[in-house]
Amino acid sequence: MFSRYAYFVGKAVNGASAALLEQLHICTLGYATLPKVLSARLEVPVHLDPSAPEVFACIRMTFENAEDIDVALASAQRDVVRAGVVKNVLPLFEGTVHHIAFRDYDAA
């Protein structure tokens, strides 16, 4: 399995946390429809270590293999969802978005 995360490092603008979370949720639903995406979920921290970056939230998409990530990112649907992020999420967010893809390993 493979995962791709979008880490939103920063904070909501002017106390717009609820509205930002709502828009992130809507975008996550859109990411779940991309080709080759097995699942998409919005994750919100409940505890940050004092030295941790100020992560507001992250969106995680899972895939069967690394090539499927490329298929999803190259899709027309991704362009539509990305436009929604630019229009509806970024105006409510002060910070940076970092994208990282991981290969998942089970502990067993």
The first five atom37 places (N, CA, C, CB, O) and aatype in JSON, in Angstrom:
{
  "aatype": [12, 13, 15, 1, 18, 0, 18, 13, 19, 7, 11, 0, 19, 2, 7, 0, 15, 0, 0, 10, 10, 6, 5, 10, 8, 9, 4, 16, 10, 7, 18, 0, 16, 10, 14, 11, 19, 10, 15, 0, 1, 10, 6, 19, 14, 19, 8, 10, 3, 14, 15, 0, 14, 6, 19, 13, 0, 4, 9, 1, 12, 16, 13, 6, 2, 0, 6, 3, 9, 3, 19, 0, 10, 0, 15, 0, 5, 1, 3, 19, 19, 1, 0, 7, 19, 19, 11, 2, 19, 10, 14, 10, 13, 6, 7, 16, 19, 8, 8, 9, 0, 13, 1, 3, 18, 3, 0, 0],
  "atom_mask": [
    [1, 1, 1, 1, 1],
    [1, 1, 1, 1, 1],
    [1, 1, 1, 1, 1],
    [1, 1, 1, 1, 1],
    [1, 1, 1, 1, 1],
    [1, 1, 1, 1, 1],
    [1, 1, 1, 1, 1],
    [1, 1, 1, 1, 1],
    [1, 1, 1, 1, 1],
    [1, 1, 1, 0, 1],
    [1, 1, 1, 1, 1],
    [1, 1, 1, 1, 1],
    [1, 1, 1, 1, 1],
    [1, 1, 1, 1, 1],
    [1, 1, 1, 0, 1],
    [1, 1, 1, 1, 1],
    [1, 1, 1, 1, 1],
    [1, 1, 1, 1, 1],
    [1, 1, 1, 1, 1],
    [1, 1, 1, 1, 1],
    [1, 1, 1, 1, 1],
    [1, 1, 1, 1, 1],
    [1, 1, 1, 1, 1],
    [1, 1, 1, 1, 1],
    [1, 1, 1, 1, 1],
    [1, 1, 1, 1, 1],
    [1, 1, 1, 1, 1],
    [1, 1, 1, 1, 1],
    [1, 1, 1, 1, 1],
    [1, 1, 1, 0, 1],
    [1, 1, 1, 1, 1],
    [1, 1, 1, 1, 1],
    [1, 1, 1, 1, 1],
    [1, 1, 1, 1, 1],
    [1, 1, 1, 1, 1],
    [1, 1, 1, 1, 1],
    [1, 1, 1, 1, 1],
    [1, 1, 1, 1, 1],
    [1, 1, 1, 1, 1],
    [1, 1, 1, 1, 1],
    [1, 1, 1, 1, 1],
    [1, 1, 1, 1, 1],
    [1, 1, 1, 1, 1],
    [1, 1, 1, 1, 1],
    [1, 1, 1, 1, 1],
    [1, 1, 1, 1, 1],
    [1, 1, 1, 1, 1],
    [1, 1, 1, 1, 1],
    [1, 1, 1, 1, 1],
    [1, 1, 1, 1, 1],
    [1, 1, 1, 1, 1],
    [1, 1, 1, 1, 1],
    [1, 1, 1, 1, 1],
    [1, 1, 1, 1, 1],
    [1, 1, 1, 1, 1],
    [1, 1, 1, 1, 1],
    [1, 1, 1, 1, 1],
    [1, 1, 1, 1, 1],
    [1, 1, 1, 1, 1],
    [1, 1, 1, 1, 1],
    [1, 1, 1, 1, 1],
    [1, 1, 1, 1, 1],
    [1, 1, 1, 1, 1],
    [1, 1, 1, 1, 1],
    [1, 1, 1, 1, 1],
    [1, 1, 1, 1, 1],
    [1, 1, 1, 1, 1],
    [1, 1, 1, 1, 1],
    [1, 1, 1, 1, 1],
    [1, 1, 1, 1, 1],
    [1, 1, 1, 1, 1],
    [1, 1, 1, 1, 1],
    [1, 1, 1, 1, 1],
    [1, 1, 1, 1, 1],
    [1, 1, 1, 1, 1],
    [1, 1, 1, 1, 1],
    [1, 1, 1, 1, 1],
    [1, 1, 1, 1, 1],
    [1, 1, 1, 1, 1],
    [1, 1, 1, 1, 1],
    [1, 1, 1, 1, 1],
    [1, 1, 1, 1, 1],
    [1, 1, 1, 1, 1],
    [1, 1, 1, 0, 1],
    [1, 1, 1, 1, 1],
    [1, 1, 1, 1, 1],
    [1, 1, 1, 1, 1],
    [1, 1, 1, 1, 1],
    [1, 1, 1, 1, 1],
    [1, 1, 1, 1, 1],
    [1, 1, 1, 1, 1],
    [1, 1, 1, 1, 1],
    [1, 1, 1, 1, 1],
    [1, 1, 1, 1, 1],
    [1, 1, 1, 0, 1],
    [1, 1, 1, 1, 1],
    [1, 1, 1, 1, 1],
    [1, 1, 1, 1, 1],
    [1, 1, 1, 1, 1],
    [1, 1, 1, 1, 1],
    [1, 1, 1, 1, 1],
    [1, 1, 1, 1, 1],
    [1, 1, 1, 1, 1],
    [1, 1, 1, 1, 1],
    [1, 1, 1, 1, 1],
    [1, 1, 1, 1, 1],
    [1, 1, 1, 1, 1],
    [1, 1, 1, 1, 1]
  ],
  "atom_positions": [
    [[0.85, -1.19, 0.0], [0.0, 0.0, 0.0], [0.89, 1.24, 0.0], [-0.96, 0.0, 1.23], [2.03, 1.23, 0.46]],
    [[0.31, 2.31, -0.54], [0.99, 3.59, -0.59], [0.01, 4.66, -0.14], [1.53, 3.89, -2.02], [-1.2, 4.54, -0.33]],
    [[0.53, 5.71, 0.46], [-0.29, 6.83, 0.91], [0.31, 8.13, 0.42], [-0.44, 6.84, 2.45], [1.53, 8.25, 0.31]],
    [[-0.54, 9.08, 0.14], [-0.09, 10.43, -0.17], [-0.82, 11.38, 0.76], [-0.35, 10.79, -1.68], [-2.05, 11.38, 0.85]],
    [[-0.03, 12.17, 1.45], [-0.56, 13.12, 2.41], [-0.4, 14.55, 1.91], [0.14, 12.96, 3.76], [0.58, 14.88, 1.25]],
    [[-1.37, 15.37, 2.21], [-1.26, 16.82, 2.06], [-1.34, 17.38, 3.48], [-2.41, 17.42, 1.12], [-2.4, 17.38, 4.1]],
    [[-0.21, 17.87, 3.98], [-0.14, 18.45, 5.32], [-0.39, 19.94, 5.24], [1.22, 18.15, 5.98], [0.32, 20.66, 4.54]],
    [[-1.39, 20.41, 5.96], [-1.69, 21.83, 6.05], [-1.03, 22.36, 7.32], [-3.25, 22.09, 6.06], [-1.56, 22.2, 8.42]],
    [[0.12, 22.97, 7.14], [0.92, 23.46, 8.26], [0.64, 24.95, 8.41], [2.45, 23.18, 8.05], [1.04, 25.75, 7.57]],
    [[-0.03, 25.3, 9.48], [-0.42, 26.69, 9.72], [-1.69, 26.75, 10.52], [0.0, 0.0, 0.0], [-1.93, 25.91, 11.39]],
    [[-2.52, 27.73, 10.24], [-3.74, 27.92, 11.02], [-4.84, 28.52, 10.15], [-3.47, 28.82, 12.24], [-4.61, 29.0, 9.05]],
    [[-6.04, 28.46, 10.69], [-7.19, 29.08, 10.03], [-7.07, 30.6, 10.14], [-8.53, 28.58, 10.65], [-6.56, 31.12, 11.14]],
    [[-7.54, 31.29, 9.14], [-7.52, 32.74, 9.13], [-8.64, 33.27, 10.0], [-7.65, 33.28, 7.69], [-9.78, 32.84, 9.89]],
    [[-8.32, 34.2, 10.87], [-9.32, 34.92, 11.68], [-10.34, 34.01, 12.36], [-10.04, 35.91, 10.82], [-11.53, 34.3, 12.33]],
    [[-9.9, 32.92, 12.95], [-10.8, 32.05, 13.69], [-11.77, 31.26, 12.84], [0.0, 0.0, 0.0], [-12.81, 30.83, 13.33]],
    [[-11.44, 31.05, 11.56], [-12.35, 30.35, 10.65], [-12.11, 28.84, 10.67], [-12.18, 30.88, 9.22], [-12.25, 28.18, 9.63]],
    [[-11.77, 28.28, 11.82], [-11.44, 26.85, 11.91], [-12.58, 25.95, 11.45], [-11.07, 26.5, 13.32], [-12.35, 25.01, 10.69]],
    [[-13.8, 26.23, 11.88], [-14.93, 25.37, 11.52], [-15.18, 25.43, 10.01], [-16.2, 25.8, 12.28], [-15.4, 24.39, 9.38]],
    [[-15.14, 26.61, 9.44], [-15.35, 26.74, 8.0], [-14.23, 26.07, 7.21], [-15.46, 28.23, 7.61], [-14.48, 25.44, 6.19]],
    [[-12.99, 26.2, 7.69], [-11.86, 25.56, 7.02], [-12.0, 24.05, 7.06], [-10.54, 26.0, 7.67], [-11.78, 23.38, 6.05]],
    [[-12.35, 23.5, 8.21], [-12.55, 22.06, 8.31], [-13.67, 21.58, 7.4], [-12.85, 21.67, 9.76], [-13.57, 20.51, 6.79]],
    [[-14.74, 22.35, 7.31], [-15.85, 21.98, 6.43], [-15.38, 21.92, 4.97], [-17.02, 22.97, 6.59], [-15.71, 20.99, 4.25]],
    [[-14.63, 22.92, 4.55], [-14.14, 22.95, 3.17], [-13.12, 21.84, 2.91], [-13.51, 24.31, 2.87], [-13.12, 21.24, 1.84]],
    [[-12.26, 21.55, 3.89], [-11.32, 20.43, 3.75], [-12.07, 19.11, 3.63], [-10.36, 20.39, 4.96], [-11.66, 18.23, 2.86]],
    [[-13.15, 18.96, 4.38], [-13.96, 17.74, 4.3], [-14.57, 17.59, 2.9], [-15.08, 17.76, 5.37], [-14.55, 16.5, 2.32]],
    [[-15.1, 18.67, 2.36], [-15.68, 18.64, 1.02], [-14.62, 18.25, -0.01], [-16.3, 20.01, 0.66], [-14.88, 17.44, -0.89]],
    [[-13.44, 18.81, 0.11], [-12.36, 18.48, -0.82], [-11.93, 17.02, -0.66], [-11.16, 19.41, -0.62], [-11.61, 16.35, -1.64]],
    [[-11.91, 16.53, 0.56], [-11.53, 15.14, 0.81], [-12.52, 14.21, 0.12], [-11.48, 14.83, 2.33], [-12.12, 13.2, -0.46]],
    [[-13.8, 14.53, 0.17], [-14.8, 13.74, -0.55], [-14.49, 13.73, -2.05], [-16.22, 14.31, -0.3], [-14.67, 12.7, -2.71]],
    [[-14.05, 14.85, -2.57], [-13.66, 14.91, -3.98], [-12.45, 14.06, -4.28], [0.0, 0.0, 0.0], [-12.41, 13.36, -5.29]],
    [[-11.45, 14.11, -3.4], [-10.25, 13.29, -3.62], [-10.59, 11.8, -3.61], [-9.2, 13.58, -2.54], [-9.93, 11.02, -4.31]],
    [[-11.58, 11.41, -2.86], [-11.98, 10.0, -2.81], [-12.5, 9.5, -4.14], [-13.04, 9.79, -1.74], [-12.55, 8.29, -4.37]],
    [[-12.9, 10.41, -5.03], [-13.45, 10.01, -6.33], [-12.39, 9.9, -7.42], [-14.51, 10.99, -6.77], [-12.7, 9.49, -8.54]],
    [[-11.16, 10.26, -7.12], [-10.11, 10.22, -8.15], [-9.83, 8.78, -8.55], [-8.81, 10.89, -7.63], [-9.97, 7.86, -7.74]],
    [[-9.43, 8.57, -9.8], [-9.12, 7.21, -10.23], [-7.96, 6.63, -9.41], [-8.76, 7.18, -11.73], [-7.0, 7.32, -9.08]],
    [[-8.1, 5.36, -9.09], [-7.08, 4.57, -8.38], [-6.98, 4.87, -6.89], [-5.75, 4.81, -9.02], [-6.2, 4.23, -6.19]],
    [[-7.75, 5.83, -6.37], [-7.74, 6.12, -4.93], [-8.57, 5.06, -4.23], [-8.3, 7.56, -4.63], [-9.74, 4.87, -4.54]],
    [[-7.96, 4.37, -3.28], [-8.68, 3.36, -2.5], [-9.5, 4.0, -1.38], [-7.7, 2.34, -1.91], [-10.62, 3.57, -1.09]],
    [[-8.94, 5.03, -0.76], [-9.66, 5.76, 0.28], [-9.05, 7.14, 0.43], [-9.62, 4.99, 1.64], [-7.89, 7.36, 0.07]],
    [[-9.84, 8.05, 0.95], [-9.36, 9.39, 1.26], [-9.97, 9.77, 2.6], [-9.75, 10.43, 0.14], [-11.15, 9.52, 2.86]],
    [[-9.15, 10.37, 3.45], [-9.66, 10.75, 4.76], [-9.01, 12.04, 5.21], [-9.41, 9.63, 5.79], [-7.85, 12.32, 4.92]],
    [[-9.79, 12.8, 5.93], [-9.31, 14.02, 6.57], [-8.87, 13.67, 7.98], [-10.4, 15.14, 6.57], [-9.63, 13.05, 8.73]],
    [[-7.66, 14.05, 8.34], [-7.13, 13.77, 9.67], [-6.79, 15.09, 10.35], [-5.87, 12.84, 9.59], [-6.16, 15.97, 9.76]],
    [[-7.22, 15.22, 11.61], [-7.02, 16.45, 12.37], [-6.3, 16.09, 13.66], [-8.38, 17.17, 12.66], [-6.76, 15.21, 14.39]],
    [[-5.2, 16.75, 13.96], [-4.45, 16.41, 15.17], [-5.25, 16.71, 16.44], [-3.13, 17.16, 15.2], [-5.98, 17.7, 16.52]],
    [[-5.08, 15.84, 17.41], [-5.68, 16.08, 18.73], [-4.61, 16.43, 19.75], [-6.46, 14.85, 19.2], [-4.92, 16.93, 20.83]],
    [[-3.35, 16.17, 19.39], [-2.23, 16.52, 20.26], [-1.0, 16.73, 19.41], [-1.99, 15.43, 21.34], [-0.68, 15.9, 18.55]],
    [[-0.3, 17.82, 19.64], [0.97, 18.08, 18.98], [2.05, 18.19, 20.04], [0.91, 19.37, 18.12], [1.86, 18.89, 21.04]],
    [[3.17, 17.52, 19.84], [4.31, 17.71, 20.73], [4.74, 19.18, 20.66], [5.49, 16.76, 20.37], [4.55, 19.82, 19.63]],
    [[5.31, 19.69, 21.72], [5.72, 21.11, 21.72], [6.66, 21.48, 20.57], [6.4, 21.45, 23.03], [6.62, 22.61, 20.09]],
    [[7.48, 20.56, 20.12], [8.43, 20.87, 19.06], [7.89, 20.52, 17.66], [9.73, 20.13, 19.3], [8.59, 20.71, 16.67]],
    [[6.67, 20.01, 17.58], [6.09, 19.6, 16.3], [5.66, 20.81, 15.49], [4.89, 18.65, 16.52], [5.32, 21.85, 16.05]],
    [[5.67, 20.68, 14.16], [5.13, 21.77, 13.35], [3.64, 21.93, 13.61], [5.38, 21.51, 11.85], [2.96, 20.98, 14.02]],
    [[3.14, 23.11, 13.38], [1.73, 23.44, 13.64], [0.85, 22.9, 12.52], [1.55, 24.97, 13.8], [0.42, 23.65, 11.64]],
    [[0.59, 21.59, 12.54], [-0.24, 20.96, 11.52], [-1.7, 21.2, 11.89], [0.07, 19.43, 11.4], [-2.16, 20.78, 12.95]],
    [[-2.42, 21.87, 11.0], [-3.85, 22.11, 11.22], [-4.63, 20.85, 10.89], [-4.35, 23.29, 10.38], [-5.54, 20.46, 11.62]],
    [[-4.28, 20.23, 9.76], [-4.98, 19.02, 9.3], [-4.15, 18.39, 8.19], [-6.43, 19.34, 8.81], [-3.21, 18.99, 7.68]],
    [[-4.52, 17.17, 7.84], [-3.93, 16.57, 6.65], [-4.99, 15.73, 5.95], [-2.68, 15.7, 7.01], [-5.94, 15.23, 6.56]],
    [[-4.8, 15.61, 4.65], [-5.65, 14.75, 3.84], [-4.79, 13.58, 3.4], [-6.26, 15.51, 2.6], [-3.7, 13.76, 2.85]],
    [[-5.27, 12.37, 3.64], [-4.54, 11.16, 3.28], [-5.32, 10.39, 2.22], [-4.3, 10.27, 4.53], [-6.51, 10.11, 2.38]],
    [[-4.63, 10.07, 1.13], [-5.2, 9.2, 0.11], [-4.38, 7.92, 0.08], [-5.23, 9.9, -1.3], [-3.15, 7.96, 0.19]],
    [[-5.05, 6.78, -0.06], [-4.33, 5.51, -0.13], [-4.47, 4.91, -1.53], [-4.84, 4.52, 0.93], [-5.46, 5.11, -2.23]],
    [[-3.42, 4.15, -1.91], [-3.32, 3.58, -3.24], [-2.75, 2.17, -3.15], [-2.44, 4.46, -4.15], [-2.09, 1.81, -2.18]],
    [[-3.0, 1.4, -4.18], [-2.46, 0.04, -4.26], [-0.96, 0.06, -4.56], [-3.2, -0.77, -5.34], [-0.21, -0.76, -4.03]],
    [[-0.52, 0.99, -5.41], [0.9, 1.05, -5.78], [1.28, 2.48, -6.12], [1.2, 0.1, -6.97], [0.42, 3.35, -6.23]],
    [[2.58, 2.72, -6.3], [3.08, 4.07, -6.55], [2.59, 4.62, -7.88], [4.6, 4.08, -6.52], [2.34, 5.82, -8.0]],
    [[2.45, 3.77, -8.87], [1.98, 4.23, -10.18], [0.56, 4.79, -10.11], [2.03, 3.1, -11.18], [0.21, 5.71, -10.85]],
    [[-0.24, 4.22, -9.21], [-1.62, 4.71, -9.06], [-1.66, 6.15, -8.55], [-2.4, 3.8, -8.12], [-2.6, 6.89, -8.85]],
    [[-0.66, 6.54, -7.77], [-0.58, 7.94, -7.32], [-0.47, 8.85, -8.54], [0.63, 8.15, -6.36], [-1.17, 9.86, -8.64]],
    [[0.42, 8.49, -9.45], [0.61, 9.3, -10.66], [-0.66, 9.39, -11.49], [1.75, 8.73, -11.5], [-0.98, 10.44, -12.04]],
    [[-1.39, 8.27, -11.59], [-2.64, 8.26, -12.35], [-3.64, 9.24, -11.73], [-3.24, 6.84, -12.4], [-4.27, 10.03, -12.43]],
    [[-3.78, 9.18, -10.42], [-4.73, 10.07, -9.73], [-4.34, 11.53, -9.91], [-4.79, 9.72, -8.23], [-5.19, 12.37, -10.18]],
    [[-3.06, 11.83, -9.75], [-2.61, 13.22, -9.85], [-2.71, 13.78, -11.26], [-1.18, 13.34, -9.37], [-2.85, 14.99, -11.44]],
    [[-2.66, 12.91, -12.25], [-2.74, 13.36, -13.65], [-4.17, 13.43, -14.17], [-1.93, 12.43, -14.52], [-4.39, 13.8, -15.32]],
    [[-5.14, 13.09, -13.34], [-6.52, 13.01, -13.8], [-7.2, 14.38, -13.88], [-7.31, 12.1, -12.88], [-6.83, 15.32, -13.18]],
    [[-8.18, 14.46, -14.75], [-8.98, 15.68, -14.88], [-9.76, 15.95, -13.6], [-9.94, 15.57, -16.08], [-9.96, 17.11, -13.22]],
    [[-10.22, 14.88, -12.92], [-10.95, 15.05, -11.66], [-10.08, 15.74, -10.61], [-11.44, 13.68, -11.14], [-10.57, 16.57, -9.84]],
    [[-8.78, 15.41, -10.59], [-7.87, 16.03, -9.62], [-7.79, 17.53, -9.88], [-6.47, 15.39, -9.7], [-7.73, 18.31, -8.93]],
    [[-7.78, 17.94, -11.14], [-7.74, 19.37, -11.47], [-8.97, 20.09, -10.93], [-7.65, 19.57, -12.98], [-8.87, 21.21, -10.44]],
    [[-10.12, 19.43, -11.01], [-11.36, 20.03, -10.5], [-11.3, 20.16, -8.97], [-12.58, 19.18, -10.91], [-11.64, 21.21, -8.43]],
    [[-10.86, 19.11, -8.3], [-10.77, 19.15, -6.83], [-9.73, 20.19, -6.41], [-10.39, 17.75, -6.26], [-9.96, 20.96, -5.48]],
    [[-8.62, 20.21, -7.09], [-7.55, 21.18, -6.78], [-8.06, 22.61, -6.94], [-6.32, 20.95, -7.69], [-7.73, 23.47, -6.13]],
    [[-8.86, 22.85, -7.95], [-9.44, 24.18, -8.13], [-10.34, 24.55, -6.94], [-10.24, 24.24, -9.44], [-10.38, 25.7, -6.52]],
    [[-11.05, 23.55, -6.41], [-11.86, 23.78, -5.22], [-11.02, 24.11, -4.0], [0.0, 0.0, 0.0], [-11.41, 24.94, -3.18]],
    [[-9.88, 23.48, -3.88], [-8.96, 23.8, -2.78], [-8.49, 25.24, -2.9], [-7.74, 22.83, -2.77], [-8.51, 25.99, -1.93]],
    [[-8.08, 25.62, -4.09], [-7.59, 26.98, -4.31], [-8.68, 28.01, -4.02], [-7.07, 27.14, -5.74], [-8.42, 29.04, -3.41]],
    [[-9.88, 27.72, -4.48], [-10.99, 28.68, -4.33], [-11.57, 28.72, -2.92], [-12.09, 28.35, -5.31], [-11.86, 29.8, -2.4]],
    [[-11.74, 27.54, -2.28], [-12.51, 27.46, -1.04], [-11.71, 27.19, 0.22], [-13.53, 26.42, -1.18], [-12.15, 27.52, 1.32]],
    [[-10.53, 26.59, 0.08], [-9.73, 26.25, 1.25], [-8.64, 27.28, 1.51], [-9.1, 24.87, 1.08], [-8.53, 27.82, 2.62]],
    [[-7.85, 27.56, 0.5], [-6.69, 28.43, 0.72], [-7.02, 29.82, 1.23], [-5.94, 28.55, -0.55], [-6.23, 30.38, 1.99]],
    [[-8.16, 30.44, 0.85], [-8.48, 31.74, 1.43], [-8.75, 31.69, 2.94], [-9.69, 32.32, 0.73], [-8.65, 32.71, 3.62]],
    [[-9.08, 30.51, 3.45], [-9.35, 30.35, 4.88], [-8.13, 29.88, 5.66], [-10.49, 29.36, 5.08], [-8.2, 29.69, 6.87]],
    [[-7.0, 29.69, 4.96], [-5.84, 29.07, 5.56], [-4.61, 29.96, 5.42], [-5.58, 27.71, 4.92], [-4.33, 30.5, 4.35]],
    [[-3.89, 30.1, 6.54], [-2.64, 30.85, 6.56], [-1.52, 29.87, 6.86], [-2.68, 32.02, 7.6], [-1.39, 29.4, 8.0]],
    [[-0.71, 29.56, 5.87], [0.38, 28.61, 6.07], [0.81, 28.0, 4.76], [0.0, 0.0, 0.0], [0.64, 28.6, 3.69]],
    [[1.37, 26.8, 4.84], [1.84, 26.1, 3.65], [1.25, 24.7, 3.61], [3.39, 26.05, 3.62], [0.87, 24.13, 4.64]],
    [[1.2, 24.16, 2.41], [0.72, 22.79, 2.21], [1.89, 21.98, 1.67], [-0.51, 22.74, 1.24], [2.51, 22.35, 0.67]],
    [[2.18, 20.87, 2.34], [3.27, 19.99, 1.95], [2.69, 18.65, 1.52], [4.3, 19.82, 3.11], [1.84, 18.09, 2.21]],
    [[3.16, 18.13, 0.4], [2.7, 16.83, -0.1], [3.83, 15.82, 0.04], [2.23, 16.93, -1.59], [4.96, 16.07, -0.39]],
    [[3.51, 14.68, 0.64], [4.5, 13.62, 0.82], [3.82, 12.28, 0.53], [5.1, 13.64, 2.27], [2.73, 12.0, 1.03]],
    [[4.49, 11.46, -0.28], [3.99, 10.11, -0.56], [4.82, 9.12, 0.25], [4.06, 9.78, -2.1], [6.04, 9.26, 0.37]],
    [[4.16, 8.11, 0.79], [4.79, 7.1, 1.62], [4.47, 5.71, 1.1], [4.34, 7.24, 3.07], [3.41, 5.47, 0.52]],
    [[5.39, 4.8, 1.31], [5.09, 3.38, 1.16], [4.73, 2.88, 2.55], [6.31, 2.57, 0.54], [5.45, 3.15, 3.52]],
    [[3.62, 2.15, 2.65], [3.14, 1.68, 3.94], [3.66, 0.27, 4.21], [1.59, 1.72, 4.0], [3.6, -0.61, 3.35]],
    [[4.16, 0.06, 5.41], [4.61, -1.26, 5.85], [3.83, -1.67, 7.1], [6.15, -1.25, 6.13], [3.69, -0.87, 8.03]],
    [[3.34, -2.87, 7.13], [2.67, -3.38, 8.31], [3.72, -3.81, 9.33], [1.74, -4.57, 7.95], [4.82, -4.22, 8.97]],
    [[3.37, -3.7, 10.6], [4.29, -4.06, 11.67], [4.5, -5.57, 11.75], [3.77, -3.55, 13.01], [5.56, -6.02, 12.19]],
    [[3.52, -6.35, 11.33], [3.62, -7.8, 11.47], [4.45, -8.41, 10.35], [2.24, -8.44, 11.48], [4.64, -9.62, 10.31]]
  ]
}
